[in-house]
Amino acid sequence: MDGIYEKIRHYRTQQNMTLKDLAERTGLSISFLSQVERGGSSLAITSLQKIAQALGVPITQFFESDANQNYMVSVADRKPFQIEGSSTIYCRLSGEISGRLLEPLLVTLNPGQGQETPYSHPGEEFYFILQGGVVMVIDGKEYRLGEGDSIHFPSHLPHYWFNPSQDKPAQILSVLTPAIFP
């Protein structure tokens, strides 16, 4: 996550965009964006997605990644990462395929952890619960998922999730479209 703030400023200034312009395009406040660019505020993945869309760059532009020249991703090659301000742990599961559409991830939600605000975006989402349990709220309807359960829905519906357990992490196989890490 080092350098993410500088990259936001770089892409914004490269496009001759003011903080006011970026605020209008993202719905985020000028003061918040200014703090983000100075590294003085944490940044949720939903806010980073809005910024990436407003700047017209894939969200992956903000993360350092090593190119995988193989279709296979071994356990040893997985590199867990976290988004600033979140304790959710992600591991990319995809090899490098030019033009791929899917984004498979292994996600770990710690006990009691999740999102507070519903969000939506283009694409589809599929989740398979490997361990523990998750509550998904999609378009206002609550779905309680346990080990072995799955859910698949269009991402344009407002949605969020959380791990209701106070002592067990949830491990989830997540497959999203579009691919966010090209």
N, C-alpha and C positions, 0 to 999 in steps of 0.2 A: 504494500500500500504506500510505501515511500514514494514521494514524487507525484502522487495523484493530484494534489492541489496545484502544483506547478503546471501539470499537463492541462488541467482545466483552463487555467489562465492563458497558457500557450495557445490552445485551440481557439479560445475566445478572441484573443488579440490578433491572431493570425487571420481571422475572418472580419477584422475591424468591427467587432461587436462590443458594445458597452455592457456594463453590468446591468443597466436598465433594460437593454435589449434582451439579455439572457433571462432576466427576471420575468419579463413579459412572456417569453416563449415557454418558460418552465412553470410559471405560477409560484415560484419561490421568491422570497423577498430579496431586495438588493442588499440589505445588511447581512442576511444569512449567507448569500453568495460571496460577499466580500470577506466574511469570516472564513468561509470554506477555502477561498483562494489563498488566504494567509495561513491556513493550517490551524486556525483557532476554533474550528467547530467540527464535530464528527459528522459523517455523511452516511445516511441510510442508502441501501441499494436502490430503493425506489426513487430517491432524489438524484442519485447518480444516473439512473436510467433516463430521467427527465432531462438532465443536463446533456447526456450523450445524444439524445434525440434532437434537442435544440441545436446542438453543435454539428449535427449530421455526421457523427462518427460512431462506430460500433463501441459498445461499452468496454470491449476488450482493449481498446486503445489506452485505457487507464491502468491496465495491469501488465506487468512484465510476464512474459511466457516464453518457455523454451519450445521451439518447434519439435514436434514428434514426427519423425520420418517413418513411422511404422503404423500399421493399422491397429496393432495390438498395444494395449497399455497394461503393463504388468503392475502388480501391487507395489513393487519397489519403485516404479516410476511415478506413482501418484504423489501429487504435491498438494496437501491440504492448504486451504487459504480461508481467510475470514474477511468480511466486509467491515470497514471501520464502524465502530459503535454497535456491532452485533456479535453475539457469541456463537452464531450458527457457523458450522464448519462445512465447507464444500470441498469435494474432490472431483476433478474432471475425469470422466471415464472414456472419453472419445479419442480415437486416433485422428490423424490429420487426413481429411478427405476434402478435396477441393469442391466448394459449392455445397457442402453438407447442409442439411436442413434441421437436423436434430441436435439437441444439447443434452446428453446424458450426464447426470451428476449423482454422486453419492452425498447425501446431506445428513448431517447430524444436528438434531435440535436438542439442546440441553434441557433438563427438567425445568418446567415452568416457562420456557422460552418460546417466543414466537413473534408475530407481527401485531401491531396495534391498529394499524390503519389499512382498510381495504384499498387495493390498487387493481388496475386493469391495464392491459396492453394487447397488441395483436398476437395471435398464435394460439397454440394449444398446450395443455399441461397434462402430464400423466404422472401419477405417484403410486408406488408400491411400498407398503410398509414392511420393512425387513425385521425391525425390532421395536418394541415399545408401542406407543399409540400417538395419534395426532388428531386434532380436531380441525377440520377444514370448514370455513364458512364461505360459501359461494352464492353470490346474489342473495344474501340474507338468510340462506338455509344452512343449518349446521349438519355436518356429517362427521360421525365419530368412527375413526378407522383404527383397527388393531392389526397385529401381526398377520400378514398374509392378505390383508384387504388392499384394494386398489381403487383409484378414482381417476377419471379422465374428463376434462371439461375445456370449453373454449375460454381462452385467457381474457377475452374482452369483457367477461362478467366480473364485477367487483369481487375480489376474493382476498382472504388472508388465512393464516394457519397458526396453531400453537400446540405445544406439548403440554397436556393437562397434568402429567405426572409431576410430583414434587421430588421424586427420587430416581427416576429412570430416564436416560436419554432415549430419544427416538432416532432410529436410523432408517432412511428413506431412499429408495431408488427413484430419481426424478428424471423424466425425459420431457424436455420443453422444445417448442418451436417459437420463434425462429432460433437458430443457433446464436448465442450471445458471445461466444468465444471462437471467432472464425479461425 
